[in-house]
Amino acid sequence: MSTMANRDPANLFSKLSAEFNRYILEQKSQIERDILPFPAAESDRLGQTLFANLSEGGFCTFVVAGRRDWDPRSYYRQMTIDSQPLSS
């Protein structure tokens, strides 16, 4: 068991950098499988990019797991509603 007394603070940045690099590699492997993971707080910004570049139609699924502050009046939500085909 590791205790605070035997931890080397000189290695802290290198340990954190290694963990961050592992995280980045994990994200890159998701992208290779056509999955774009991002924090829920970024959904409005990514929604703006999605709808600003959607010319004819398409398909995109945002899985927003555990987002407590979901705003039904957000840009993404409003554009989702506005982009739905109208029923005759």
N, C-alpha and C positions, 0 to 999 in steps of 0.2 A: 504494500500500500504506500502510495506517495504522500508525503507530508509537505507542508509549506516550507519547512526548514531545508529540505533537500532538493528543492526546485531551483534551477539556475535561471535567474531573470535575464541573463545575457542571451539566452536562446528563445526568449518569448517572441520576438519579431519573426525569427526564422520558423518557429512552430506555427504561428498564425499565418505566415506567408504560404507555408506548405499546405495548410488546411484550406486557405483561400484558393490556391491553385487546384486542389482536388475538387473543390466546388465548381470552379470554372470548367474543368474538364468534364465534370458530370453534366453541366449545362450544355456544353458543346455536343456531347453524345446524344442529348435530347434533341437538339437541333437537327442532327443527322437523321433522326427518325421523324422529322417534320413536326416536332413538338416544341413549342416556344414557351418555356416556363418564365414567369415573371411575377413579381409581387402584386398582390391585388390592388395596392395603391396606385399602380401604373395603368390600370385598366382604362381609365378615361383617355390618357395620352395615346395608348395603343389603339383604342377605339377610334380616336380622331384620325390616326394614320390609316387605319383600315378603311373607314368610310370615305376619307379624302381620296383614296386610290382605287376605290371600287367603281368600275365604269359600267359594267353590264349586270353584274350579279356574281354570286359566288357562295362559298360556304366557309364559315369560320365558327368554331366553338370556343367560347371562353368558359373555362371551368373556374368558378370563383369559390373556392372552398374556404369556409371560415371567415369570410369578410363580414365584419360586424357593421361597418359603416357604409353598406351598400346604399346608394342614393338612387331611388327610382326616377329622379328627375335629372340624373347625370347625362352628360353629352352622349356617352355610349348607349345608355338605355333609350334615350329619345331617338337617336339615329337608328337603333334596332327596330323600334316601333315604326318609324317613318319609312324604313326600307322594306317593310312587309308589303307584299302584293295586295292590292285592294280586291275584295271579293265583289263579283257583279251581282 
